[in-house]
Amino acid sequence: MHRISSCQEIFDKDAHMDRMTSLRVFREVVEAGSFVAAAGRLGMSAPMASKHVAQLEKSLGARLLHRSSRHLSLTEAGTAWYEQSRRALDLLDEAEAAIGQTSDVPRGQLKVSAPVWCATPRFARVLADYREKYPEVLVDMHLENRKVDLAADGYDLALRATQEPSPALIARPLCRVPFFLAGTPAYLERMGGVPAVPADLAKLGAIVPSYVNLDNLALKGPGGRMFPLRLVPAMRSDDTTLTLHAVRADMGIAYMPTWLIDDDIAQGRLLRLLPDFEATPVTLFAVYTSRQYMAPKLRTFIDFLGERLGPPAASQGKPRGTLNAS
């Protein structure tokens, strides 16, 4: 049987998880009798609620719940953990109310994952302006092209460029981000000239991403006809900044976001290829795990990005997410 010696022990054992949320999820699951019902109360998906409890069990090294397809029950360790963690949560809620920590003043550290191509002067200006407006928030920005696990990796928010975000997360569209094919004038001249139609791309080498499959992408040509995007790899890379430098070094062409290459195209260092053939732009989403217990730092950051990065297309609609997934 696991014994909890103090409230501090509850929150210090696992640095990789939002323990507060995990404890609240566990309590709701026990009191509601199911993951689906608890998830509905908390405004998150059932898979996310299950992940919180599983992470809690992993960090403790003990099973808290007996699970079957139709029934949940507490184990001996789970009963002890529930009673003590419930009292700790009640005590903490009372303390927060007493000292005013539930105010609307944004403060604290905000851990954010974003694509590598956000490392641009434009995005840095947005971050600087947010810091000026909310000086008590410390943005901890991690640029990476992998999809992080928000709950397990301790992220408050992720920015993801996609045409379809995960239904297990709450997703708010921020803006559309066009992607273009581009190459240097010197490389294109060396390879026989600027391509006129998508089939000409087969004559060129490309720096292709190793973290996403481009095989299903297509270009819409004049008259609405669709052409498959077929690129011949000259190199693979999991870093968009390296991809840009490789293109600038005359290594090949690449399919890159306009945020990263606008200045190069404007200055003539890069040429946009096949401008009459359009790829479907992706939407940059802010994704997070739950609308419930949404801290002011998270809410203000998402709102600020939405205002500064531009309104999404009308077709993107309102924030969405699966709240009661089974």
VMD Tcl script that draws the C-alpha trace (Angstrom):
set ca {
  {0.00 0.00 0.00}
  {1.29 3.48 -0.84}
  {1.32 6.07 1.91}
  {1.39 9.81 1.17}
  {3.43 11.58 3.80}
  {2.81 15.17 2.72}
  {1.19 17.38 0.08}
  {4.66 18.29 -1.18}
  {5.38 14.64 -1.98}
  {2.32 14.55 -4.22}
  {3.60 17.33 -6.47}
  {7.34 16.69 -6.49}
  {7.64 13.07 -7.59}
  {7.18 13.53 -11.32}
  {8.67 16.54 -13.11}
  {7.41 15.38 -16.52}
  {3.68 15.59 -15.80}
  {1.18 18.23 -14.79}
  {0.48 16.52 -11.49}
  {-2.27 18.93 -10.50}
  {-4.30 18.03 -13.59}
  {-3.55 14.32 -13.18}
  {-4.78 14.36 -9.60}
  {-7.97 16.16 -10.58}
  {-8.53 13.71 -13.43}
  {-8.03 10.72 -11.13}
  {-10.48 12.14 -8.59}
  {-13.10 12.80 -11.27}
  {-12.69 9.29 -12.72}
  {-13.25 7.73 -9.31}
  {-16.23 9.93 -8.47}
  {-17.83 9.74 -11.93}
  {-17.23 6.02 -12.30}
  {-15.85 6.17 -15.85}
  {-13.24 7.89 -17.99}
  {-15.87 9.15 -20.42}
  {-17.97 10.81 -17.72}
  {-14.91 12.32 -16.02}
  {-13.58 13.63 -19.32}
  {-16.92 15.29 -20.02}
  {-16.84 17.04 -16.66}
  {-13.27 18.26 -17.18}
  {-13.65 19.30 -20.82}
  {-11.03 16.92 -22.20}
  {-11.07 13.73 -24.26}
  {-11.43 10.30 -22.66}
  {-8.06 9.12 -24.11}
  {-6.38 12.14 -22.52}
  {-8.02 11.40 -19.16}
  {-6.84 7.78 -19.41}
  {-3.31 8.97 -20.22}
  {-3.23 11.18 -17.13}
  {-4.21 8.28 -14.87}
  {-1.75 5.92 -16.57}
  {1.07 8.44 -16.10}
  {0.09 8.79 -12.46}
  {0.27 5.01 -12.01}
  {3.61 4.86 -13.79}
  {5.15 7.54 -11.60}
  {3.90 5.82 -8.44}
  {4.82 2.33 -9.60}
  {1.41 1.05 -8.52}
  {-1.93 0.30 -10.17}
  {-4.67 2.57 -8.85}
  {-7.67 1.23 -10.78}
  {-8.95 -2.15 -11.84}
  {-10.23 -1.69 -15.42}
  {-12.60 -3.79 -17.46}
  {-14.69 -2.99 -20.51}
  {-17.68 -2.11 -18.31}
  {-16.41 -1.42 -14.83}
  {-13.82 0.53 -12.85}
  {-12.86 -0.08 -9.23}
  {-10.13 1.12 -6.90}
  {-7.23 -1.08 -5.94}
  {-6.00 -1.04 -2.33}
  {-3.29 1.45 -3.28}
  {-5.84 3.44 -5.28}
  {-8.17 3.74 -2.29}
  {-5.39 5.12 -0.09}
  {-4.19 7.44 -2.85}
  {-7.71 8.71 -3.58}
  {-8.47 9.60 0.02}
  {-5.24 11.46 0.64}
  {-4.98 13.16 -2.76}
  {-8.62 14.29 -2.49}
  {-7.89 15.92 0.85}
  {-4.74 17.50 -0.59}
  {-6.65 18.92 -3.55}
  {-9.37 20.32 -1.31}
  {-6.73 21.91 0.92}
  {-4.93 23.39 -2.07}
  {-8.16 24.78 -3.56}
  {-8.93 26.46 -0.25}
  {-5.41 27.89 -0.03}
  {-5.57 29.26 -3.59}
  {-8.88 30.94 -2.90}
  {-7.54 32.44 0.32}
  {-4.44 34.03 -1.22}
  {-6.02 35.08 -4.50}
  {-4.13 32.73 -6.83}
  {-7.29 32.24 -8.90}
  {-7.14 35.84 -10.13}
  {-7.09 36.67 -13.82}
  {-3.53 38.05 -13.80}
  {-1.41 36.01 -16.27}
  {1.75 34.80 -14.57}
  {4.13 31.87 -14.41}
  {6.00 29.74 -16.94}
  {4.28 28.75 -20.20}
  {5.88 25.78 -21.98}
  {5.20 25.87 -25.73}
  {6.16 23.56 -28.61}
  {6.28 25.06 -32.11}
  {7.64 24.19 -35.58}
  {11.27 25.06 -36.26}
  {10.19 27.48 -38.99}
  {8.71 29.76 -36.33}
  {12.27 30.98 -35.75}
  {11.68 34.14 -37.79}
  {11.85 37.87 -37.02}
  {8.08 38.10 -37.44}
  {7.35 35.49 -34.78}
  {10.04 36.83 -32.45}
  {8.36 40.25 -32.64}
  {5.07 38.70 -31.60}
  {6.73 37.02 -28.61}
  {8.45 40.25 -27.61}
  {5.17 42.17 -27.76}
  {3.43 39.52 -25.67}
  {6.18 39.74 -23.06}
  {5.82 43.53 -22.96}
  {2.08 43.23 -22.37}
  {2.32 40.34 -19.86}
  {5.69 40.71 -18.11}
  {4.86 38.14 -15.41}
  {4.64 35.30 -17.95}
  {7.85 33.47 -18.87}
  {7.42 31.79 -22.28}
  {9.52 28.61 -22.50}
  {9.60 28.07 -26.28}
  {10.75 24.74 -27.75}
  {11.17 24.59 -31.53}
  {10.89 21.06 -32.90}
  {9.30 19.36 -35.87}
  {8.10 16.32 -33.92}
  {4.66 16.04 -32.38}
  {5.16 16.22 -28.64}
  {2.88 14.52 -26.13}
  {1.50 17.55 -24.31}
  {0.54 15.79 -21.08}
  {3.50 13.41 -20.78}
  {6.10 16.02 -21.79}
  {4.65 18.78 -19.63}
  {3.68 21.22 -22.38}
  {0.92 23.79 -21.91}
  {0.48 24.36 -25.63}
  {1.68 23.27 -29.06}
  {1.52 25.13 -32.36}
  {0.93 22.68 -35.19}
  {0.64 23.30 -38.92}
  {-1.75 20.75 -40.33}
  {-4.91 20.28 -42.36}
  {-6.48 18.11 -39.64}
  {-5.43 18.37 -35.99}
  {-5.75 15.47 -33.60}
  {-9.33 14.92 -32.40}
  {-7.96 14.06 -28.95}
  {-6.92 17.70 -28.40}
  {-8.64 21.06 -28.28}
  {-7.56 22.95 -31.41}
  {-7.96 26.65 -32.15}
  {-7.08 27.82 -35.68}
  {-4.75 30.83 -35.71}
  {-3.88 31.53 -39.34}
  {-3.26 29.97 -42.75}
  {0.36 29.32 -43.72}
  {1.06 28.85 -47.45}
  {3.92 26.56 -48.44}
  {5.87 27.15 -51.67}
  {8.45 25.32 -53.74}
  {11.62 27.38 -54.04}
  {15.21 27.18 -55.29}
  {18.12 29.48 -56.06}
  {18.55 30.98 -59.53}
  {22.05 29.45 -59.74}
  {20.84 25.93 -58.97}
  {17.93 26.16 -61.42}
  {20.21 27.44 -64.18}
  {22.66 24.61 -63.55}
  {19.84 22.06 -63.79}
  {18.51 23.33 -67.09}
  {16.13 26.12 -66.17}
  {13.03 26.94 -64.19}
  {10.40 24.14 -64.23}
  {7.25 25.01 -66.19}
  {5.00 22.13 -65.12}
  {5.00 19.71 -62.14}
  {6.51 16.93 -64.26}
  {9.68 19.05 -64.64}
  {10.37 18.64 -60.92}
  {11.66 15.13 -61.61}
  {14.81 16.73 -63.11}
  {15.64 18.48 -59.83}
  {16.92 17.30 -56.48}
  {14.98 18.26 -53.37}
  {15.66 18.60 -49.66}
  {12.68 16.77 -48.20}
  {11.48 16.60 -44.59}
  {12.08 13.37 -42.70}
  {9.24 14.09 -40.25}
  {6.33 14.25 -42.72}
  {5.27 12.36 -45.85}
  {4.86 14.59 -48.92}
  {3.66 11.78 -51.19}
  {0.00 12.66 -50.73}
  {0.43 16.33 -51.58}
  {-0.93 17.70 -54.83}
  {-0.79 20.98 -56.71}
  {-3.86 22.62 -58.20}
  {-3.15 23.92 -61.68}
  {-5.02 26.28 -63.99}
  {-8.59 25.13 -64.46}
  {-8.57 23.25 -61.16}
  {-6.74 20.17 -62.38}
  {-4.76 18.39 -59.66}
  {-1.16 17.26 -60.15}
  {0.70 15.00 -57.67}
  {3.75 16.59 -56.08}
  {6.67 14.29 -56.83}
  {10.06 15.31 -55.44}
  {13.35 13.45 -55.96}
  {15.29 13.53 -52.65}
  {18.77 15.00 -52.66}
  {18.81 15.02 -48.85}
  {16.43 14.42 -45.97}
  {16.35 16.68 -42.93}
  {14.34 16.97 -39.73}
  {15.29 20.65 -39.34}
  {13.58 23.27 -41.51}
  {16.32 25.83 -40.91}
  {18.95 23.42 -42.25}
  {16.70 22.76 -45.23}
  {16.63 26.48 -46.00}
  {20.42 26.75 -45.72}
  {20.84 23.73 -48.03}
  {18.60 25.36 -50.62}
  {20.55 28.60 -50.34}
  {23.74 26.55 -50.87}
  {22.43 25.41 -54.27}
  {21.88 21.82 -53.11}
  {18.33 21.54 -54.41}
  {14.79 22.82 -54.14}
  {12.43 22.50 -51.14}
  {8.81 22.89 -50.12}
  {8.85 25.48 -47.34}
  {6.50 27.81 -45.44}
  {6.19 31.35 -46.67}
  {7.16 32.65 -43.21}
  {10.64 31.25 -43.76}
  {11.32 32.30 -47.34}
  {9.37 35.51 -47.99}
  {12.44 37.72 -47.55}
  {14.61 35.49 -49.76}
  {12.02 35.60 -52.53}
  {11.57 39.37 -52.20}
  {15.35 39.88 -52.44}
  {15.74 37.51 -55.39}
  {17.89 35.01 -53.49}
  {15.23 32.36 -54.10}
  {12.68 31.86 -56.84}
  {9.20 30.58 -56.17}
  {8.60 27.64 -58.49}
  {5.38 26.86 -60.36}
  {3.51 29.95 -59.10}
  {0.46 29.00 -61.21}
  {0.17 25.67 -59.35}
  {-1.07 26.06 -55.80}
  {-0.70 23.68 -52.89}
  {-3.44 23.58 -50.28}
  {-2.30 25.89 -47.46}
  {-2.11 24.41 -44.00}
  {-3.57 26.02 -40.91}
  {-1.50 26.82 -37.87}
  {-3.42 25.58 -34.82}
  {-2.93 26.19 -31.13}
  {-3.59 22.80 -29.52}
  {-4.01 22.09 -25.83}
  {-5.47 19.38 -23.65}
  {-8.48 20.93 -21.95}
  {-10.69 24.01 -21.74}
  {-11.19 23.29 -18.05}
  {-8.82 24.97 -15.58}
  {-7.41 27.09 -18.40}
  {-4.79 29.35 -16.84}
  {-4.81 33.06 -17.72}
  {-1.28 32.73 -19.13}
  {-2.48 30.12 -21.64}
  {-5.69 31.91 -22.57}
  {-3.99 35.27 -23.13}
  {-1.15 33.73 -25.15}
  {-3.53 31.94 -27.52}
  {-5.69 35.06 -27.90}
  {-2.61 37.19 -28.55}
  {-1.32 34.84 -31.26}
  {-4.76 34.78 -32.87}
  {-4.86 38.57 -33.01}
  {-1.30 39.09 -34.25}
  {-0.93 36.24 -36.72}
  {-4.12 37.06 -38.55}
  {-7.66 35.71 -38.54}
  {-8.16 32.19 -39.88}
  {-10.27 31.49 -42.92}
  {-14.00 31.53 -42.21}
  {-14.21 27.85 -43.05}
  {-11.99 26.98 -40.10}
  {-14.79 27.76 -37.66}
  {-14.55 27.81 -33.88}
  {-12.13 26.03 -31.57}
  {-12.93 22.34 -31.52}
  {-11.97 19.16 -29.81}
  {-13.35 15.82 -28.80}
  {-14.73 16.32 -25.29}
  {-16.47 13.00 -24.73}
  {-14.55 10.50 -26.84}
  {-14.90 6.95 -25.64}
}
mol new
graphics top color blue
foreach p $ca { graphics top sphere $p radius 0.5 }
foreach p [lrange $ca 0 end-1] q [lrange $ca 1 end] { graphics top cylinder $p $q radius 0.2 }
display resetview
